[in-house]
Amino acid sequence: MLVDVAAVERPYDYLVPDALASRIEVGTMVRVPLHGRRVAGWVIDPSSTPPPGVVLQPIAKVSGAGPDAETIDICRWAARRWAGRFPTLMRAASPDRMLGRRPPVRPRPHGDAGVDADVLAVLANGPGPVVVTVPPGADPAPIAAAAARGGQALVVHPSVVAADRLARSLRSGGAAVARWPQDFAAAAGGSTVVGGRSAVFAPLPALSAVVVFEEDDPGLQNESSPTWNAREVAIERARRAGVPCLLVSPCPSVVARSAADRATSLGTRTARHGWAPLVVVDRRDEDVGRSGLFSPTFVEVARDVLGSGGRVVCVLNRTGRARLLACRSCGTVTTCERCDAAVHLSDRLDLECSRCGARRPQVCLPCGSTALSLLRPGVTRAREELEALLREPVGLVTASSPADVGGRALIGTSAVLHRTHGAGLVAFLDVDQELLSVGYRAAEDALRLLALASRAVAEPAVVDGGRPGRVLVQTRRPDHVVLRAARQGDPALVSALEAPTRELLGYPPSATIAVIGGVAGAEFVHRLGAPLGVEVLGPDERGNWLARSEDRDVLLDALRAVERPPGRLRLWVDPVRTR
């Protein structure tokens, strides 16, 4: 018996009363007495035998059916893989409403209508993970329909809106669909499961194929501990079931490419593979201290788009990004010579890289100047300036804004890209904040934003007398590989450069990392010590430590061996963000 108490992972033995014996099986959810109170729990092994002389307390109540044996094994695997609590994962795999018994397994596949024939050919090649590169504006429905044509499929999408749309599309094609997490019974009965990241813990008794859309989206990773990633759980479930697993994205991640057995592309017949035309505005020749946020080129293009009836969308992220410094002489953004991330001015008045820790004097590498300026764009002030330049109202969009924000001109954080379709122009006012972020996934994240921008103009955006919508970026790094990849419509350029860089710096997939923090973080690191094969760095300015190892099992075994100290502990294994 596993009790639903996060701090308790060891199993307990309980007596099964005769009146409840017929309802007890692996995964049954029950209520049991524990230290003077009743708690929820799951039956892990109904045939276990207690030690001699031990008097067992009886199970108090059967609540209903829960995860099956295969799902329980997946939860146990994920708890080890991300150094988390077993009960926490079991909770994610349990129904939100109690179910008396699991229904009979009767999968109903999708019909032939609306099925992508190329995807059927990929699925027919056999089991294993496959990276599938699609245009930024590609419709996911035909891919999901092809996966569901063979029976029960698992379809994962990080967007709730997109998952709902896929569920409706599959139902219209004749497939039985279980929308996770509310349709636990239908999933247990063999229906195709459609949902967000937690759908990977659904019961899948007749699994025939797995599809993970937007596999590079950070939303597929659980933000709290354990930091499990739906993509990796989906790959493991497909491996155990011996079925194909499609990892679909306009810009596949380095991790997905390293895990895949093969790769393919869909929709490559379109010009530049569906990526919108990219206009790069080089700002290196402008006066850093006086140039402002809006270049003359941007203002001219934006006014032309508005004048022809198009919509202008501006992106300016202001949180969680690098503190950028630029050279006053040559206009180049100062970056680390080792890992190419942005550097900042430290308390010791030298330049420090927050990604790899390298330091150097206040010197611009290209020209040798010591005169540097700090760039501090802000989205609220930018909105006021943009209204004056465009001479019309500008809407502000953030993650907390209403779903539908009207207006011909918008400015906001990256949230604006998820709420815009058919724009005539999408402009990144300071794309260097994305390109030079301190996160180890900075290049991938920046390319993803450019893919979302291409999707935002891929709809019926036609301005300037028939010209399609465009993406414009203002930058002091016009030769950056991310911009070259977006200009050529070839996301593989980024992966080819990122893979050896990650190996050099010791980041996934070349190594396994763990970020340790919280009130109990210092004591946990002290108890961890310096195990063989594990490197421990820190603490950083936020009080977090980084532990890493080239051997995943070595790091996970070392973390498991530590007795957790009292207090709040953050233990994030292979997080998409390291700070």
Secondary structure in CASP SS format (residue, H / E / C, confidence):
PFRMAT SS
TARGET T0000
AUTHOR 0000-0000-0000
METHOD secondary structure of the structure
MODEL  1
M C 1.00
L E 1.00
V E 1.00
D C 1.00
V C 1.00
A C 1.00
A C 1.00
V C 1.00
E C 1.00
R C 1.00
P C 1.00
Y C 1.00
D C 1.00
Y C 1.00
L E 1.00
V C 1.00
P C 1.00
D H 1.00
A H 1.00
L H 1.00
A H 1.00
S H 1.00
R H 1.00
I C 1.00
E C 1.00
V C 1.00
G C 1.00
T C 1.00
M E 1.00
V E 1.00
R E 1.00
V E 1.00
P E 1.00
L E 1.00
H C 1.00
G C 1.00
R E 1.00
R E 1.00
V E 1.00
A E 1.00
G E 1.00
W E 1.00
V C 1.00
I C 1.00
D C 1.00
P C 1.00
S C 1.00
S C 1.00
T C 1.00
P C 1.00
P C 1.00
P C 1.00
G C 1.00
V C 1.00
V C 1.00
L C 1.00
Q C 1.00
P E 1.00
I C 1.00
A C 1.00
K E 1.00
V E 1.00
S E 1.00
G E 1.00
A E 1.00
G C 1.00
P C 1.00
D C 1.00
A H 1.00
E H 1.00
T H 1.00
I H 1.00
D H 1.00
I H 1.00
C H 1.00
R H 1.00
W H 1.00
A H 1.00
A H 1.00
R H 1.00
R H 1.00
W C 1.00
A C 1.00
G C 1.00
R C 1.00
F H 1.00
P H 1.00
T H 1.00
L H 1.00
M H 1.00
R H 1.00
A H 1.00
A C 1.00
S C 1.00
P C 1.00
D C 1.00
R C 1.00
M C 1.00
L E 1.00
G C 1.00
R C 1.00
R C 1.00
P C 1.00
P C 1.00
V C 1.00
R C 1.00
P C 1.00
R C 1.00
P C 1.00
H C 1.00
G C 1.00
D C 1.00
A C 1.00
G C 1.00
V C 1.00
D C 1.00
A H 1.00
D H 1.00
V H 1.00
L H 1.00
A H 1.00
V H 1.00
L H 1.00
A C 1.00
N C 1.00
G C 1.00
P C 1.00
G E 1.00
P E 1.00
V E 1.00
V E 1.00
V E 1.00
T E 1.00
V C 1.00
P C 1.00
P C 1.00
G C 1.00
A C 1.00
D C 1.00
P C 1.00
A H 1.00
P H 1.00
I H 1.00
A H 1.00
A H 1.00
A H 1.00
A H 1.00
A H 1.00
R C 1.00
G C 1.00
G C 1.00
Q E 1.00
A E 1.00
L E 1.00
V E 1.00
V E 1.00
H C 1.00
P C 1.00
S C 1.00
V H 1.00
V H 1.00
A H 1.00
A H 1.00
D H 1.00
R H 1.00
L H 1.00
A H 1.00
R H 1.00
S H 1.00
L H 1.00
R H 1.00
S H 1.00
G C 1.00
G C 1.00
A C 1.00
A C 1.00
V E 1.00
A E 1.00
R E 1.00
W C 1.00
P C 1.00
Q C 1.00
D C 1.00
F H 1.00
A H 1.00
A H 1.00
A H 1.00
A H 1.00
G C 1.00
G C 1.00
S C 1.00
T E 1.00
V E 1.00
V E 1.00
G E 1.00
G C 1.00
R H 1.00
S H 1.00
A H 1.00
V H 1.00
F H 1.00
A C 1.00
P C 1.00
L C 1.00
P C 1.00
A C 1.00
L E 1.00
S E 1.00
A E 1.00
V E 1.00
V E 1.00
V E 1.00
F E 1.00
E C 1.00
E C 1.00
D C 1.00
D C 1.00
P H 1.00
G H 1.00
L H 1.00
Q E 1.00
N C 1.00
E C 1.00
S C 1.00
S C 1.00
P C 1.00
T C 1.00
W C 1.00
N E 1.00
A H 1.00
R H 1.00
E H 1.00
V H 1.00
A H 1.00
I H 1.00
E H 1.00
R H 1.00
A H 1.00
R H 1.00
R H 1.00
A H 1.00
G C 1.00
V C 1.00
P E 1.00
C E 1.00
L E 1.00
L E 1.00
V E 1.00
S E 1.00
P C 1.00
C C 1.00
P C 1.00
S C 1.00
V H 1.00
V H 1.00
A H 1.00
R H 1.00
S H 1.00
A H 1.00
A C 1.00
D C 1.00
R E 1.00
A E 1.00
T E 1.00
S E 1.00
L C 1.00
G C 1.00
T C 1.00
R C 1.00
T C 1.00
A H 1.00
R H 1.00
H H 1.00
G H 1.00
W C 1.00
A C 1.00
P C 1.00
L E 1.00
V E 1.00
V E 1.00
V E 1.00
D E 1.00
R C 1.00
R C 1.00
D C 1.00
E C 1.00
D C 1.00
V C 1.00
G C 1.00
R C 1.00
S C 1.00
G C 1.00
L C 1.00
F C 1.00
S C 1.00
P H 1.00
T H 1.00
F H 1.00
V H 1.00
E H 1.00
V H 1.00
A H 1.00
R H 1.00
D H 1.00
V H 1.00
L H 1.00
G H 1.00
S C 1.00
G C 1.00
G C 1.00
R C 1.00
V E 1.00
V E 1.00
C E 1.00
V E 1.00
L C 1.00
N C 1.00
R C 1.00
T C 1.00
G C 1.00
R C 1.00
A C 1.00
R C 1.00
L C 1.00
L E 1.00
A E 1.00
C E 1.00
R C 1.00
S C 1.00
C C 1.00
G C 1.00
T C 1.00
V E 1.00
T C 1.00
T E 1.00
C C 1.00
E C 1.00
R C 1.00
C C 1.00
D C 1.00
A C 1.00
A E 1.00
V E 1.00
H E 1.00
L E 1.00
S C 1.00
D C 1.00
R C 1.00
L C 1.00
D C 1.00
L E 1.00
E E 1.00
C E 1.00
S C 1.00
R C 1.00
C C 1.00
G C 1.00
A C 1.00
R E 1.00
R E 1.00
P C 1.00
Q C 1.00
V C 1.00
C C 1.00
L C 1.00
P C 1.00
C C 1.00
G C 1.00
S C 1.00
T C 1.00
A C 1.00
L E 1.00
S E 1.00
L E 1.00
L C 1.00
R C 1.00
P C 1.00
G C 1.00
V H 1.00
T H 1.00
R H 1.00
A H 1.00
R H 1.00
E H 1.00
E H 1.00
L H 1.00
E H 1.00
A H 1.00
L H 1.00
L H 1.00
R C 1.00
E C 1.00
P C 1.00
V C 1.00
G E 1.00
L E 1.00
V E 1.00
T C 1.00
A C 1.00
S C 1.00
S C 1.00
P C 1.00
A C 1.00
D C 1.00
V C 1.00
G C 1.00
G C 1.00
R C 1.00
A E 1.00
L E 1.00
I E 1.00
G E 1.00
T C 1.00
S H 1.00
A H 1.00
V H 1.00
L H 1.00
H H 1.00
R H 1.00
T C 1.00
H C 1.00
G C 1.00
A C 1.00
G C 1.00
L E 1.00
V E 1.00
A E 1.00
F E 1.00
L C 1.00
D C 1.00
V C 1.00
D H 1.00
Q H 1.00
E H 1.00
L H 1.00
L C 1.00
S C 1.00
V C 1.00
G C 1.00
Y C 1.00
R C 1.00
A H 1.00
A H 1.00
E H 1.00
D H 1.00
A H 1.00
L H 1.00
R H 1.00
L H 1.00
L H 1.00
A H 1.00
L H 1.00
A H 1.00
S H 1.00
R H 1.00
A H 1.00
V C 1.00
A C 1.00
E C 1.00
P C 1.00
A C 1.00
V E 1.00
V E 1.00
D C 1.00
G C 1.00
G C 1.00
R E 1.00
P E 1.00
G C 1.00
R E 1.00
V E 1.00
L E 1.00
V E 1.00
Q E 1.00
T E 1.00
R C 1.00
R C 1.00
P C 1.00
D C 1.00
H C 1.00
V H 1.00
V H 1.00
L H 1.00
R H 1.00
A H 1.00
A H 1.00
R H 1.00
Q H 1.00
G C 1.00
D C 1.00
P C 1.00
A H 1.00
L H 1.00
V H 1.00
S H 1.00
A H 1.00
L H 1.00
E H 1.00
A H 1.00
P H 1.00
T H 1.00
R H 1.00
E H 1.00
L H 1.00
L H 1.00
G C 1.00
Y C 1.00
P C 1.00
P C 1.00
S C 1.00
A C 1.00
T E 1.00
I E 1.00
A E 1.00
V E 1.00
I E 1.00
G E 1.00
G C 1.00
V C 1.00
A C 1.00
G H 1.00
A H 1.00
E H 1.00
F H 1.00
V H 1.00
H H 1.00
R H 1.00
L H 1.00
G C 1.00
A C 1.00
P C 1.00
L C 1.00
G C 1.00
V C 1.00
E E 1.00
V E 1.00
L E 1.00
G C 1.00
P C 1.00
D C 1.00
E C 1.00
R C 1.00
G C 1.00
N C 1.00
W E 1.00
L E 1.00
A E 1.00
R E 1.00
S E 1.00
E C 1.00
D C 1.00
R H 1.00
D H 1.00
V H 1.00
L H 1.00
L H 1.00
D H 1.00
A H 1.00
L H 1.00
R H 1.00
A C 1.00
V C 1.00
E C 1.00
R C 1.00
P C 1.00
P C 1.00
G C 1.00
R C 1.00
L C 1.00
R E 1.00
L E 1.00
W E 1.00
V E 1.00
D C 1.00
P C 1.00
V C 1.00
R C 1.00
T C 1.00
R C 1.00
END
